[in-house]
Amino acid sequence: MQRKLSPATVEALVVLGFLCLAVGAGAIGWVIGSAVTSNKTVTVTAAQTAAPSTATTAMTSTTTTTASVSPEVAAGAHDFVQFACFACHGELGKGGVSPDVPALTSAAQSLTVDQLTSIIQHGLGESANPTKPYMPVWKGVISTRQISELVAYIRAGLPAVDGAAPVSVPRSQGEAVAGAALYSYYGCINCHGPNGLGGVPNPQSEDKTIPPLSGSDFRSEFNTDKKILDVIVSGSVLGKAPIVSMPHWGGVIPDADLQAILAYLKTLAP
């Protein structure tokens, strides 16, 4: 014969059960935290979609897993976004943007540290053919430390790192608004400065800096929409490092984005 428990007894047992769960979860969290703290690497979050288990087949959810990477690799992931490497080499270096630009997923196995460093510093591609993408000379724009971070990130297999993502581009607020975001998205800001003010050193050029995209000199030389678009598409390849060169964006930046960038540049100070 089963004994019927009083309501007070039932309530006490429920509270006790929750306390046990809380203690157990705290113990597990302490163990995990201790393991992570003792590791010499930094844990960053890489978002992945988990396959649903049999118990949750009716529910679709996205969970996150963590990957431990060094601070240098994590910094390289952010550099990869900041300098718009993804714009040509694809998200996480997987390619697919242009048939003339290789994916980087196999670079860790096929290229040495010295080879990767040299390519980033001195550029690569058909500099004399404006219809083909050309990787620019980054020496003088990207610091030695940032180049080392990029190399470390590539050789680590280009893992997904939490927060290392391109800026969001608003598409419903007019071309100039989208263009302002695309100016950062494609890394124009790294060489031509905020609001196109310039100032990035280019020691071997005539005026010793990368030219601004605002002001009377720019407006005088590029006085039509076509001239502005032509130089974006064909680039301005001046030579090897330390001469900084503008890449060929033809075949990489879609026409709609080119028009949006043009609209933004026309809002800058004359």
N, C-alpha and C positions, 0 to 999 in steps of 0.2 A: 504494500500500500504506500503510495507516494504522499509525502508530507507537503501540504500547501504552505508556501512561504508568505509571510506578511509583506505588505507594500513597503514598509520601512526596510525590511531585510533585502528585498529586491533592489531598492534604490541604493543601498550601501554596496551591494555586489557590483552594480553598474559603475559606480564611482571608482571602486577598487580596480575594475577592469581598465578603465581609462587611465588611471594612474600607472598601471603596469605598462600599458602601451607607450605612455609618455616617457617613462624611465627607459624602456627598451630603445625607443627612437633616439633619446639623448645619448645613450651609450654607443649606438651605431654611429651617430654624428660625431661623437668624440673620437672614435677610432678612425673614421675617414679623415677628419680634420687633422689628427695627429700624423697620418700617413702623408697627407698633402704638405703639411708644414715641414716635415722632415725631408721632403724632396727638394733638390736644389733648382728645380725648374718652376716656372710660374704656370698655374693652371688657367687656361683660357677656354671659353665655351665655343664649341663648334656645333651649329644647328644641324640636325639630321632628322629625317622623318622616320619614325620607328614603325615597323610592320605590326599591325594589330594582332594581339594574342587571341586565342580561341575564346577567352572570357570576355573580350571587348570587341568582337567582330562587328557589333552594331554601332560602334563609336569610332570616328576617325579623329585622330589627335596627332599633334606634332610635339615631340619631346626633344630634349637636348642632351647630348652627351658631351663629356669633357675630354680634351686632349691636352697633355702636358707638353708645352713647348718652352724653349728658353726665351728670355726677354728679347734677345737679338732676333729670333725668328718672329716673335710677335710684332716687334718694331718693323721688320721687313714686310709683314703683311699690310701694315698701315702705310708704309712707303709705297708699296705696290699700287695702292688705291690713290694716294696723294699725287703721285706722279703719273697717274692714268695709264700705267702699264696694261691694265685690264682692257683698256679701250681698243688695243690692237691684239693683245695675246689672249683675250677672253677672260671670263670670270674664273678665278683661281688658276689662271694660265692654261685653261683647257682648249684654247684656240677657237676656231669657228667664225671669227670676224672677217678675215680675208684669206684667200688661198695663198697669198704671198707672205703671210705672217705665220710663223710656226707656233704650235703649242709649246708650252714650257714643261709639260708634265714628265717628259723623258730627259730633260736637260740635266738633271742631277746625275744620271747614269752616263750621259754622253759627253758632258762638258766638265772640265776641271774648274776649280775656284779661279785660277788665273785666267782661263778663257772667258768665263762669265764676267769677271771684273773688266777685262779688256773690251768686251762687246758693249757693256754698259757705258764705259768711259768714252769709247771712240765711235760708237754707232755701228750700224750694219745695214746693208741693203744696196739697192741701185740708186746711188745718189744723183746720177745724171738723168734718170728717167722719172719725170714728175707724175707719171701715171701709175707708178708702183710705190707702195709704202716704203718709207725709209726710216729706220730707227735713228733718232737724233744723237748727237754728241752730248752726253750728260755731264762730262767732266767740266767743272766750273759752276754747275747748277746744283747737282746733288753732291753732298759732302762725302768725304772718304768713308766716314762711319755709315752713312745711309747706303752707300754702295755695298759695303760689307754686310749690312742687314739684308739687303735685297738678295745677295748671293746666298746667304744663310737660309733665307726663306725659300728660295728656289730649290736649293739642295735638300731642304727638309720635305720637299714634295708639295709645296704650296698649300698647306692646310688651311681650313676655314678658321678664322680668328674672330672672336666676338668684337663687334664694333668696327672692324675693318671692312667698310662698305662704301660705295660711291654715294655722293650726295643725292638726295631726292630731287627730281626735276618736275616742277609743277607744269602740267600741260594744258591747263584750262584757264590760265590767267594772262594770256597774251604772249606773243613771241618774245618780247623784250624780257619778260620775267623768266620765261624758260631759258632764254639765252644767257641770263646772268648766272643761273645754276649750271648750265652747260659749260660756261667759261671756267668753272672750277672742275666740273665733271671730266672734261678732257684735258685738264692740267694746264690750260693757257695761263692761269694765274701764277704758276710757278716761275715762268720766264718773263711775262709781261707785267706782272705785279697786280695788286688789287686795283680795280677800276682802270686797268690798262695804264698805270702810271709809270711802268718800267722800273729801271734802276738795278736790274740784275747784271752783274759784271760780265763782259765779253771782251777780254783784254786784246784780242787780235783784230777786232772790228774797228772801223774808222772812228766811231765815237766812244769806244771802250765799253759800251753797255748794250744790252738787248733793247731794241727800240720800243718806246711806249706806243700804245694804241689810242692815245688821246693827245690833244694838243695840236698846234698849228702845223707842225712839220708832217705829222701823220695825215692830217686832213688834206694837206697840199699834195702829198705824193699819192695818196689813195683817195682820190676825189670822186670815184664812182663805186657803185655797189660791185660791179664786175671786177674791178681791180682788187678790192678787198677779198672777194670770194676766190679769185684766182690765186692769190698768194697763200691762202689757207690750204687750198687743194694741192698746189704744186710745191709748197714749202719754200725754204730759202737755205739751201745747202751751200755753205761757204767753204767747208774744208774739214780737216781732221782736228782733233783736240789740240790746243785748248780753245779752238774756235767753236762756239756754240752754234748749232744749226737748227733751224725750224724743220720739223718733219713734214713729209708729204702726207696730208690727211685725205687725199683722194682715195675713194674706195673704202674708207674707214668711217668717216662721219657722214651719216645720211643727209640727203638734201634738205629735209625738214629741219634738222639740227643746224645745218649751215645757215639757213635763213634766219633761224632764231638767234644764233650768235651774231649775225650781221645786224639784226635789229637791236641787240644789246649794245654792240660797239657804237652804233649811231646815237646812243643816249649819253655817251661819255663826253666829258668836257671838251669843247672844240679848241 
